[in-house]
Amino acid sequence: MRGKGEKATQLLAPHASPFTEPPPLSLYIHLPWCVRKCPYCDFSSFESREGVPEQEYIAALIKDLEAALPLVWGRKVVSIFMGGGTPSLFSARAIDTLLTQVRTLLPVEAHAEITLEANPGTAEAQKFADFRSAGVNRLSLGIQSFNPRHLQALGRVHDDREARFAVELALRNFDNVNLDLMYALPEQAMEEALADIREAVSFGPQHISAYHLTLEPNTVFYNKPPTLPDDDMSAAMQEVIEAELAGAGYEHYETSAFAKKHQRCRHNLNYWSFGDYLGIGAGAHGKLTLHDQILRQVRHRQPKAYMERAMAGNALEEERTVSQGELPFEFMMNALRLTEGFPVSLFSARTGLSLTAALPMLEEAQRRGLIERDALHIRPTLLGQRFLNELLQLFLVE
């Protein structure tokens, strides 16, 4: 592996080329508070024990955005995603103020996709209607399961009745709704995983995300692991879920994402196509293409420190330039999540490198049956999709 990495590094610099034009730009806004931290969650989120400092945080977000404007000046925003935490803890008035300021500071596409994450425990009829009036046109609901036993095991604040009510409410107010579900849950049986998917499908949402529960470091589940289905059962669940969703007319377009025709998530597609995104908010990550380099940014994670730093004009905790040696892995880590793969030309357009930089890794991946490629296109095989981590390891330069 080291020899391959060394060879790849030698190929990178001579074939570097300038970017023809910057990629599409998205805006990610992190709203970090939630009612209760779930035991599997490793996101930058914090329990709102003393309430949400709504006005102060919105003011900090706007200051953060103002400070970042020189990096994205003149570029149009194609999508906005408000994630968390539980963004629906914020009032519709606060979301309206935020989106109004975003549109004042940045050119936003007329029909930009604007997503808000919500949890069933915060679902209110008037609030959802007001979110829509504020400019949100896509709602992503964190259902996770319709099974009360599994909801309890996952530490969710809602029950199955509230989950169903929230889905109905979302579909009444929005034309574009995503349902987040998880499988391979503690002591979950195959029929239970399938029942969750079938119930989600019965509502007819435009998009379904089905995630395999993983035990991430710095979580309660990682320190006190629950009893989970074994690898064979988890893989079988994945296959059955994919077949069920395909039969219901959902296109499997990314590792964990399924959509009805023309309803794929534009914001996430921009991530997976190695597009740019400005991330604002506590703990938010960003990736920006600047002239002849790609910049990675991270905002301060703790909300109090973030608000203080943002109001002072610098919310950044970390900023670094992605090296040429890292670019093949960074690109493939995103693009190979797409089941249809990517056009060969996209690699050069988004990294500024010739595809020659990744050729030894691509040849090895093809030899192992993990990708298919021709002169115009590269895509993961079904084996490559199943063993994505192993596929991506081939592009790491040591």
Contacts in CASP RR format, 6 or more apart in sequence:
PFRMAT RR
TARGET T0000
AUTHOR 0000-0000-0000
METHOD contacts of the structure
MODEL  1
MRGKGEKATQLLAPHASPFTEPPPLSLYIHLPWCVRKCPYCDFSSFESRE
GVPEQEYIAALIKDLEAALPLVWGRKVVSIFMGGGTPSLFSARAIDTLLT
QVRTLLPVEAHAEITLEANPGTAEAQKFADFRSAGVNRLSLGIQSFNPRH
LQALGRVHDDREARFAVELALRNFDNVNLDLMYALPEQAMEEALADIREA
VSFGPQHISAYHLTLEPNTVFYNKPPTLPDDDMSAAMQEVIEAELAGAGY
EHYETSAFAKKHQRCRHNLNYWSFGDYLGIGAGAHGKLTLHDQILRQVRH
RQPKAYMERAMAGNALEEERTVSQGELPFEFMMNALRLTEGFPVSLFSAR
TGLSLTAALPMLEEAQRRGLIERDALHIRPTLLGQRFLNELLQLFLVE
1 393 0 8 1.000
1 396 0 8 1.000
1 398 0 8 1.000
2 398 0 8 1.000
4 360 0 8 1.000
4 361 0 8 1.000
4 364 0 8 1.000
4 394 0 8 1.000
5 360 0 8 1.000
5 396 0 8 1.000
5 397 0 8 1.000
5 398 0 8 1.000
6 397 0 8 1.000
6 398 0 8 1.000
7 360 0 8 1.000
8 325 0 8 1.000
8 328 0 8 1.000
8 357 0 8 1.000
8 358 0 8 1.000
8 360 0 8 1.000
8 361 0 8 1.000
8 397 0 8 1.000
9 325 0 8 1.000
9 397 0 8 1.000
11 356 0 8 1.000
11 357 0 8 1.000
11 359 0 8 1.000
11 360 0 8 1.000
12 324 0 8 1.000
12 325 0 8 1.000
12 327 0 8 1.000
12 328 0 8 1.000
12 353 0 8 1.000
12 357 0 8 1.000
13 324 0 8 1.000
15 353 0 8 1.000
15 354 0 8 1.000
15 356 0 8 1.000
15 357 0 8 1.000
16 324 0 8 1.000
16 352 0 8 1.000
16 353 0 8 1.000
16 354 0 8 1.000
17 348 0 8 1.000
17 352 0 8 1.000
17 353 0 8 1.000
17 354 0 8 1.000
18 292 0 8 1.000
18 352 0 8 1.000
19 289 0 8 1.000
19 291 0 8 1.000
19 292 0 8 1.000
19 349 0 8 1.000
19 352 0 8 1.000
20 349 0 8 1.000
21 349 0 8 1.000
22 75 0 8 1.000
22 276 0 8 1.000
22 289 0 8 1.000
23 270 0 8 1.000
23 273 0 8 1.000
23 274 0 8 1.000
23 275 0 8 1.000
23 276 0 8 1.000
23 289 0 8 1.000
23 349 0 8 1.000
23 350 0 8 1.000
24 78 0 8 1.000
24 270 0 8 1.000
24 273 0 8 1.000
24 275 0 8 1.000
24 276 0 8 1.000
25 72 0 8 1.000
25 75 0 8 1.000
25 76 0 8 1.000
25 77 0 8 1.000
25 78 0 8 1.000
25 275 0 8 1.000
25 276 0 8 1.000
25 277 0 8 1.000
25 278 0 8 1.000
26 77 0 8 1.000
26 78 0 8 1.000
26 79 0 8 1.000
26 80 0 8 1.000
26 81 0 8 1.000
26 267 0 8 1.000
26 270 0 8 1.000
26 271 0 8 1.000
26 275 0 8 1.000
26 276 0 8 1.000
26 277 0 8 1.000
26 278 0 8 1.000
27 77 0 8 1.000
27 79 0 8 1.000
27 80 0 8 1.000
27 81 0 8 1.000
27 102 0 8 1.000
27 106 0 8 1.000
27 277 0 8 1.000
27 278 0 8 1.000
27 279 0 8 1.000
27 280 0 8 1.000
28 80 0 8 1.000
28 81 0 8 1.000
28 83 0 8 1.000
28 267 0 8 1.000
28 277 0 8 1.000
28 278 0 8 1.000
28 279 0 8 1.000
28 280 0 8 1.000
28 284 0 8 1.000
28 285 0 8 1.000
28 286 0 8 1.000
29 61 0 8 1.000
29 80 0 8 1.000
29 81 0 8 1.000
29 82 0 8 1.000
29 83 0 8 1.000
29 98 0 8 1.000
29 279 0 8 1.000
29 280 0 8 1.000
29 281 0 8 1.000
29 284 0 8 1.000
30 44 0 8 1.000
30 83 0 8 1.000
30 84 0 8 1.000
30 85 0 8 1.000
30 279 0 8 1.000
30 280 0 8 1.000
30 281 0 8 1.000
30 282 0 8 1.000
30 283 0 8 1.000
30 284 0 8 1.000
30 299 0 8 1.000
31 57 0 8 1.000
31 82 0 8 1.000
31 83 0 8 1.000
31 84 0 8 1.000
31 85 0 8 1.000
31 86 0 8 1.000
31 87 0 8 1.000
31 89 0 8 1.000
31 90 0 8 1.000
31 281 0 8 1.000
32 44 0 8 1.000
32 45 0 8 1.000
32 46 0 8 1.000
32 84 0 8 1.000
32 85 0 8 1.000
32 281 0 8 1.000
32 282 0 8 1.000
32 283 0 8 1.000
32 303 0 8 1.000
33 45 0 8 1.000
33 46 0 8 1.000
33 47 0 8 1.000
33 48 0 8 1.000
33 51 0 8 1.000
33 52 0 8 1.000
33 85 0 8 1.000
33 86 0 8 1.000
33 89 0 8 1.000
33 303 0 8 1.000
34 45 0 8 1.000
34 46 0 8 1.000
34 47 0 8 1.000
34 48 0 8 1.000
34 84 0 8 1.000
34 85 0 8 1.000
34 86 0 8 1.000
34 89 0 8 1.000
34 119 0 8 1.000
35 47 0 8 1.000
35 48 0 8 1.000
35 86 0 8 1.000
35 89 0 8 1.000
35 119 0 8 1.000
35 121 0 8 1.000
35 122 0 8 1.000
35 157 0 8 1.000
36 47 0 8 1.000
36 155 0 8 1.000
36 157 0 8 1.000
37 45 0 8 1.000
37 46 0 8 1.000
37 47 0 8 1.000
38 154 0 8 1.000
38 155 0 8 1.000
38 156 0 8 1.000
39 154 0 8 1.000
39 155 0 8 1.000
39 219 0 8 1.000
39 220 0 8 1.000
39 221 0 8 1.000
40 154 0 8 1.000
40 213 0 8 1.000
40 214 0 8 1.000
40 215 0 8 1.000
40 216 0 8 1.000
40 219 0 8 1.000
40 220 0 8 1.000
40 221 0 8 1.000
41 219 0 8 1.000
42 216 0 8 1.000
42 217 0 8 1.000
42 218 0 8 1.000
42 219 0 8 1.000
43 84 0 8 1.000
43 85 0 8 1.000
44 84 0 8 1.000
44 85 0 8 1.000
44 282 0 8 1.000
44 283 0 8 1.000
44 284 0 8 1.000
44 301 0 8 1.000
45 84 0 8 1.000
45 85 0 8 1.000
45 86 0 8 1.000
46 85 0 8 1.000
46 303 0 8 1.000
48 89 0 8 1.000
52 89 0 8 1.000
52 90 0 8 1.000
53 303 0 8 1.000
53 307 0 8 1.000
54 90 0 8 1.000
54 91 0 8 1.000
54 94 0 8 1.000
55 94 0 8 1.000
56 307 0 8 1.000
57 303 0 8 1.000
57 307 0 8 1.000
58 94 0 8 1.000
58 97 0 8 1.000
58 98 0 8 1.000
59 311 0 8 1.000
60 281 0 8 1.000
60 306 0 8 1.000
60 307 0 8 1.000
60 310 0 8 1.000
60 311 0 8 1.000
60 315 0 8 1.000
61 98 0 8 1.000
61 280 0 8 1.000
61 281 0 8 1.000
61 310 0 8 1.000
62 98 0 8 1.000
62 101 0 8 1.000
62 105 0 8 1.000
63 310 0 8 1.000
63 311 0 8 1.000
63 313 0 8 1.000
63 315 0 8 1.000
64 280 0 8 1.000
64 281 0 8 1.000
64 299 0 8 1.000
64 310 0 8 1.000
64 313 0 8 1.000
64 315 0 8 1.000
65 101 0 8 1.000
65 102 0 8 1.000
65 105 0 8 1.000
65 106 0 8 1.000
65 278 0 8 1.000
65 280 0 8 1.000
66 105 0 8 1.000
67 310 0 8 1.000
67 313 0 8 1.000
67 314 0 8 1.000
67 315 0 8 1.000
68 278 0 8 1.000
68 280 0 8 1.000
69 105 0 8 1.000
69 106 0 8 1.000
71 278 0 8 1.000
71 288 0 8 1.000
71 290 0 8 1.000
71 295 0 8 1.000
72 106 0 8 1.000
72 276 0 8 1.000
72 278 0 8 1.000
72 288 0 8 1.000
74 107 0 8 1.000
75 106 0 8 1.000
75 107 0 8 1.000
75 276 0 8 1.000
76 106 0 8 1.000
76 107 0 8 1.000
76 108 0 8 1.000
76 109 0 8 1.000
77 102 0 8 1.000
77 106 0 8 1.000
77 107 0 8 1.000
77 108 0 8 1.000
77 109 0 8 1.000
77 112 0 8 1.000
78 109 0 8 1.000
78 112 0 8 1.000
78 113 0 8 1.000
78 266 0 8 1.000
78 270 0 8 1.000
79 112 0 8 1.000
79 113 0 8 1.000
79 114 0 8 1.000
79 115 0 8 1.000
79 266 0 8 1.000
79 267 0 8 1.000
79 270 0 8 1.000
80 99 0 8 1.000
80 102 0 8 1.000
80 108 0 8 1.000
80 112 0 8 1.000
80 113 0 8 1.000
80 114 0 8 1.000
80 115 0 8 1.000
80 267 0 8 1.000
81 114 0 8 1.000
81 115 0 8 1.000
81 117 0 8 1.000
81 267 0 8 1.000
82 95 0 8 1.000
82 114 0 8 1.000
82 115 0 8 1.000
82 116 0 8 1.000
82 117 0 8 1.000
82 136 0 8 1.000
83 115 0 8 1.000
83 116 0 8 1.000
83 117 0 8 1.000
84 117 0 8 1.000
85 117 0 8 1.000
86 117 0 8 1.000
86 118 0 8 1.000
86 119 0 8 1.000
86 122 0 8 1.000
87 95 0 8 1.000
87 116 0 8 1.000
87 117 0 8 1.000
87 118 0 8 1.000
88 116 0 8 1.000
88 117 0 8 1.000
88 118 0 8 1.000
88 119 0 8 1.000
88 122 0 8 1.000
88 123 0 8 1.000
88 127 0 8 1.000
88 131 0 8 1.000
89 122 0 8 1.000
91 127 0 8 1.000
92 127 0 8 1.000
92 130 0 8 1.000
92 131 0 8 1.000
92 133 0 8 1.000
92 134 0 8 1.000
93 130 0 8 1.000
93 134 0 8 1.000
95 116 0 8 1.000
95 131 0 8 1.000
95 134 0 8 1.000
95 135 0 8 1.000
95 136 0 8 1.000
96 130 0 8 1.000
96 133 0 8 1.000
96 134 0 8 1.000
96 135 0 8 1.000
99 114 0 8 1.000
99 134 0 8 1.000
99 135 0 8 1.000
99 136 0 8 1.000
102 108 0 8 1.000
113 137 0 8 1.000
113 138 0 8 1.000
113 176 0 8 1.000
113 265 0 8 1.000
113 266 0 8 1.000
113 267 0 8 1.000
114 135 0 8 1.000
114 136 0 8 1.000
114 137 0 8 1.000
114 138 0 8 1.000
115 136 0 8 1.000
115 138 0 8 1.000
115 139 0 8 1.000
115 140 0 8 1.000
115 178 0 8 1.000
115 265 0 8 1.000
115 267 0 8 1.000
116 131 0 8 1.000
116 136 0 8 1.000
116 138 0 8 1.000
116 139 0 8 1.000
116 140 0 8 1.000
117 140 0 8 1.000
117 142 0 8 1.000
118 128 0 8 1.000
118 131 0 8 1.000
118 139 0 8 1.000
118 140 0 8 1.000
118 141 0 8 1.000
118 142 0 8 1.000
118 166 0 8 1.000
118 170 0 8 1.000
119 141 0 8 1.000
119 142 0 8 1.000
119 156 0 8 1.000
119 157 0 8 1.000
119 158 0 8 1.000
119 166 0 8 1.000
120 141 0 8 1.000
120 142 0 8 1.000
120 143 0 8 1.000
120 158 0 8 1.000
120 162 0 8 1.000
120 163 0 8 1.000
120 165 0 8 1.000
120 166 0 8 1.000
120 167 0 8 1.000
121 157 0 8 1.000
121 158 0 8 1.000
121 162 0 8 1.000
121 166 0 8 1.000
123 162 0 8 1.000
123 165 0 8 1.000
123 166 0 8 1.000
123 169 0 8 1.000
123 170 0 8 1.000
124 169 0 8 1.000
125 169 0 8 1.000
125 172 0 8 1.000
125 173 0 8 1.000
128 139 0 8 1.000
128 169 0 8 1.000
128 170 0 8 1.000
128 172 0 8 1.000
128 173 0 8 1.000
128 174 0 8 1.000
129 173 0 8 1.000
131 139 0 8 1.000
131 173 0 8 1.000
132 173 0 8 1.000
132 174 0 8 1.000
136 174 0 8 1.000
137 174 0 8 1.000
137 175 0 8 1.000
137 176 0 8 1.000
138 174 0 8 1.000
138 176 0 8 1.000
138 177 0 8 1.000
138 178 0 8 1.000
138 265 0 8 1.000
139 170 0 8 1.000
139 173 0 8 1.000
139 174 0 8 1.000
139 176 0 8 1.000
139 177 0 8 1.000
139 178 0 8 1.000
140 177 0 8 1.000
140 178 0 8 1.000
140 180 0 8 1.000
140 209 0 8 1.000
141 166 0 8 1.000
141 167 0 8 1.000
141 170 0 8 1.000
141 177 0 8 1.000
141 178 0 8 1.000
141 179 0 8 1.000
141 180 0 8 1.000
142 179 0 8 1.000
142 180 0 8 1.000
143 163 0 8 1.000
143 166 0 8 1.000
143 167 0 8 1.000
143 179 0 8 1.000
143 180 0 8 1.000
143 181 0 8 1.000
143 200 0 8 1.000
144 150 0 8 1.000
144 151 0 8 1.000
144 154 0 8 1.000
144 156 0 8 1.000
144 180 0 8 1.000
144 181 0 8 1.000
144 182 0 8 1.000
145 151 0 8 1.000
145 154 0 8 1.000
145 156 0 8 1.000
145 160 0 8 1.000
145 163 0 8 1.000
145 181 0 8 1.000
145 182 0 8 1.000
145 185 0 8 1.000
145 196 0 8 1.000
146 160 0 8 1.000
146 163 0 8 1.000
146 164 0 8 1.000
146 195 0 8 1.000
146 196 0 8 1.000
146 199 0 8 1.000
146 200 0 8 1.000
147 160 0 8 1.000
147 192 0 8 1.000
147 195 0 8 1.000
147 196 0 8 1.000
148 159 0 8 1.000
148 160 0 8 1.000
150 185 0 8 1.000
150 186 0 8 1.000
150 188 0 8 1.000
150 192 0 8 1.000
150 196 0 8 1.000
151 158 0 8 1.000
151 159 0 8 1.000
151 160 0 8 1.000
151 163 0 8 1.000
153 185 0 8 1.000
153 186 0 8 1.000
153 187 0 8 1.000
153 226 0 8 1.000
154 182 0 8 1.000
154 185 0 8 1.000
154 186 0 8 1.000
158 166 0 8 1.000
167 177 0 8 1.000
167 179 0 8 1.000
167 200 0 8 1.000
167 203 0 8 1.000
167 205 0 8 1.000
168 203 0 8 1.000
170 177 0 8 1.000
170 205 0 8 1.000
171 177 0 8 1.000
171 203 0 8 1.000
171 204 0 8 1.000
171 205 0 8 1.000
175 206 0 8 1.000
176 206 0 8 1.000
176 207 0 8 1.000
176 263 0 8 1.000
177 205 0 8 1.000
177 206 0 8 1.000
177 207 0 8 1.000
178 205 0 8 1.000
178 206 0 8 1.000
178 207 0 8 1.000
178 208 0 8 1.000
178 209 0 8 1.000
178 265 0 8 1.000
179 200 0 8 1.000
179 203 0 8 1.000
179 205 0 8 1.000
179 207 0 8 1.000
179 208 0 8 1.000
179 209 0 8 1.000
180 209 0 8 1.000
180 211 0 8 1.000
181 196 0 8 1.000
181 197 0 8 1.000
181 200 0 8 1.000
181 208 0 8 1.000
181 209 0 8 1.000
181 210 0 8 1.000
181 211 0 8 1.000
182 210 0 8 1.000
182 211 0 8 1.000
182 212 0 8 1.000
182 213 0 8 1.000
183 193 0 8 1.000
183 196 0 8 1.000
183 197 0 8 1.000
183 210 0 8 1.000
183 211 0 8 1.000
183 212 0 8 1.000
183 213 0 8 1.000
183 234 0 8 1.000
183 237 0 8 1.000
183 238 0 8 1.000
183 241 0 8 1.000
184 193 0 8 1.000
184 212 0 8 1.000
184 213 0 8 1.000
184 228 0 8 1.000
184 229 0 8 1.000
184 233 0 8 1.000
184 234 0 8 1.000
184 237 0 8 1.000
185 192 0 8 1.000
185 193 0 8 1.000
185 213 0 8 1.000
185 228 0 8 1.000
185 229 0 8 1.000
186 226 0 8 1.000
186 227 0 8 1.000
186 228 0 8 1.000
187 226 0 8 1.000
187 227 0 8 1.000
187 228 0 8 1.000
188 229 0 8 1.000
188 237 0 8 1.000
190 233 0 8 1.000
190 236 0 8 1.000
190 237 0 8 1.000
190 240 0 8 1.000
193 237 0 8 1.000
193 240 0 8 1.000
193 241 0 8 1.000
194 237 0 8 1.000
194 240 0 8 1.000
194 241 0 8 1.000
194 244 0 8 1.000
197 208 0 8 1.000
197 210 0 8 1.000
197 241 0 8 1.000
197 244 0 8 1.000
197 245 0 8 1.000
198 244 0 8 1.000
200 208 0 8 1.000
201 208 0 8 1.000
201 244 0 8 1.000
201 245 0 8 1.000
201 248 0 8 1.000
201 250 0 8 1.000
206 259 0 8 1.000
206 260 0 8 1.000
206 263 0 8 1.000
207 257 0 8 1.000
207 258 0 8 1.000
207 259 0 8 1.000
207 260 0 8 1.000
207 263 0 8 1.000
207 264 0 8 1.000
207 265 0 8 1.000
208 245 0 8 1.000
208 250 0 8 1.000
208 257 0 8 1.000
208 258 0 8 1.000
208 259 0 8 1.000
209 256 0 8 1.000
209 257 0 8 1.000
209 258 0 8 1.000
210 241 0 8 1.000
210 245 0 8 1.000
210 256 0 8 1.000
210 258 0 8 1.000
211 256 0 8 1.000
212 234 0 8 1.000
212 238 0 8 1.000
212 256 0 8 1.000
213 228 0 8 1.000
215 221 0 8 1.000
215 222 0 8 1.000
215 225 0 8 1.000
215 228 0 8 1.000
216 222 0 8 1.000
228 234 0 8 1.000
229 237 0 8 1.000
235 386 0 8 1.000
242 252 0 8 1.000
242 258 0 8 1.000
245 252 0 8 1.000
245 258 0 8 1.000
246 252 0 8 1.000
249 260 0 8 1.000
250 258 0 8 1.000
250 259 0 8 1.000
250 260 0 8 1.000
251 258 0 8 1.000
251 259 0 8 1.000
251 260 0 8 1.000
251 261 0 8 1.000
251 264 0 8 1.000
252 258 0 8 1.000
252 339 0 8 1.000
253 259 0 8 1.000
253 264 0 8 1.000
253 338 0 8 1.000
253 339 0 8 1.000
253 340 0 8 1.000
254 268 0 8 1.000
254 269 0 8 1.000
254 272 0 8 1.000
254 337 0 8 1.000
254 338 0 8 1.000
254 339 0 8 1.000
255 337 0 8 1.000
255 339 0 8 1.000
255 385 0 8 1.000
255 388 0 8 1.000
257 264 0 8 1.000
257 265 0 8 1.000
257 268 0 8 1.000
259 265 0 8 1.000
270 276 0 8 1.000
270 277 0 8 1.000
271 277 0 8 1.000
271 334 0 8 1.000
272 334 0 8 1.000
272 335 0 8 1.000
272 337 0 8 1.000
272 338 0 8 1.000
273 334 0 8 1.000
273 335 0 8 1.000
273 338 0 8 1.000
273 342 0 8 1.000
273 346 0 8 1.000
273 350 0 8 1.000
274 330 0 8 1.000
274 331 0 8 1.000
274 334 0 8 1.000
274 335 0 8 1.000
274 346 0 8 1.000
274 350 0 8 1.000
274 351 0 8 1.000
275 287 0 8 1.000
275 289 0 8 1.000
275 350 0 8 1.000
276 287 0 8 1.000
276 288 0 8 1.000
276 289 0 8 1.000
277 286 0 8 1.000
277 287 0 8 1.000
277 288 0 8 1.000
278 286 0 8 1.000
278 288 0 8 1.000
279 285 0 8 1.000
279 286 0 8 1.000
279 297 0 8 1.000
279 299 0 8 1.000
280 299 0 8 1.000
280 315 0 8 1.000
281 299 0 8 1.000
281 306 0 8 1.000
281 310 0 8 1.000
281 315 0 8 1.000
282 299 0 8 1.000
282 300 0 8 1.000
282 301 0 8 1.000
282 302 0 8 1.000
282 303 0 8 1.000
282 306 0 8 1.000
282 307 0 8 1.000
283 298 0 8 1.000
283 299 0 8 1.000
283 300 0 8 1.000
283 301 0 8 1.000
283 306 0 8 1.000
283 317 0 8 1.000
284 298 0 8 1.000
284 299 0 8 1.000
285 296 0 8 1.000
285 297 0 8 1.000
285 298 0 8 1.000
285 299 0 8 1.000
286 296 0 8 1.000
286 297 0 8 1.000
286 298 0 8 1.000
287 294 0 8 1.000
287 295 0 8 1.000
287 296 0 8 1.000
287 297 0 8 1.000
288 294 0 8 1.000
288 295 0 8 1.000
288 297 0 8 1.000
289 295 0 8 1.000
289 350 0 8 1.000
293 321 0 8 1.000
293 322 0 8 1.000
294 321 0 8 1.000
294 322 0 8 1.000
294 327 0 8 1.000
294 330 0 8 1.000
294 351 0 8 1.000
295 319 0 8 1.000
295 320 0 8 1.000
295 321 0 8 1.000
295 322 0 8 1.000
296 318 0 8 1.000
296 319 0 8 1.000
296 320 0 8 1.000
296 321 0 8 1.000
296 322 0 8 1.000
297 316 0 8 1.000
297 318 0 8 1.000
297 319 0 8 1.000
298 316 0 8 1.000
298 317 0 8 1.000
298 318 0 8 1.000
298 319 0 8 1.000
299 306 0 8 1.000
299 310 0 8 1.000
299 315 0 8 1.000
299 316 0 8 1.000
299 317 0 8 1.000
300 306 0 8 1.000
300 309 0 8 1.000
300 315 0 8 1.000
300 316 0 8 1.000
300 317 0 8 1.000
301 317 0 8 1.000
306 315 0 8 1.000
309 315 0 8 1.000
309 316 0 8 1.000
322 330 0 8 1.000
324 353 0 8 1.000
324 357 0 8 1.000
325 357 0 8 1.000
325 397 0 8 1.000
326 397 0 8 1.000
327 351 0 8 1.000
327 352 0 8 1.000
327 353 0 8 1.000
327 357 0 8 1.000
328 351 0 8 1.000
328 353 0 8 1.000
328 357 0 8 1.000
328 358 0 8 1.000
328 361 0 8 1.000
328 395 0 8 1.000
328 397 0 8 1.000
329 392 0 8 1.000
329 395 0 8 1.000
329 396 0 8 1.000
329 397 0 8 1.000
330 351 0 8 1.000
331 347 0 8 1.000
331 350 0 8 1.000
331 351 0 8 1.000
331 358 0 8 1.000
332 358 0 8 1.000
332 361 0 8 1.000
332 391 0 8 1.000
332 392 0 8 1.000
332 395 0 8 1.000
333 392 0 8 1.000
333 395 0 8 1.000
335 341 0 8 1.000
335 342 0 8 1.000
335 346 0 8 1.000
335 347 0 8 1.000
336 371 0 8 1.000
336 380 0 8 1.000
336 384 0 8 1.000
336 388 0 8 1.000
336 391 0 8 1.000
336 392 0 8 1.000
337 388 0 8 1.000
338 379 0 8 1.000
339 379 0 8 1.000
339 380 0 8 1.000
339 385 0 8 1.000
340 379 0 8 1.000
341 377 0 8 1.000
341 378 0 8 1.000
341 379 0 8 1.000
341 380 0 8 1.000
342 377 0 8 1.000
342 378 0 8 1.000
342 379 0 8 1.000
343 376 0 8 1.000
343 377 0 8 1.000
344 355 0 8 1.000
344 373 0 8 1.000
344 375 0 8 1.000
344 376 0 8 1.000
344 377 0 8 1.000
344 378 0 8 1.000
345 376 0 8 1.000
347 353 0 8 1.000
347 355 0 8 1.000
347 358 0 8 1.000
348 354 0 8 1.000
348 355 0 8 1.000
351 357 0 8 1.000
355 362 0 8 1.000
358 395 0 8 1.000
361 394 0 8 1.000
361 395 0 8 1.000
362 371 0 8 1.000
362 373 0 8 1.000
362 378 0 8 1.000
364 394 0 8 1.000
365 371 0 8 1.000
365 391 0 8 1.000
365 394 0 8 1.000
366 372 0 8 1.000
366 373 0 8 1.000
369 381 0 8 1.000
369 383 0 8 1.000
369 384 0 8 1.000
370 380 0 8 1.000
370 381 0 8 1.000
370 383 0 8 1.000
370 384 0 8 1.000
370 387 0 8 1.000
370 390 0 8 1.000
370 391 0 8 1.000
370 394 0 8 1.000
371 378 0 8 1.000
371 379 0 8 1.000
371 380 0 8 1.000
371 381 0 8 1.000
371 384 0 8 1.000
371 391 0 8 1.000
372 378 0 8 1.000
372 379 0 8 1.000
372 380 0 8 1.000
372 381 0 8 1.000
373 379 0 8 1.000
380 388 0 8 1.000
380 391 0 8 1.000
384 390 0 8 1.000
384 391 0 8 1.000
END
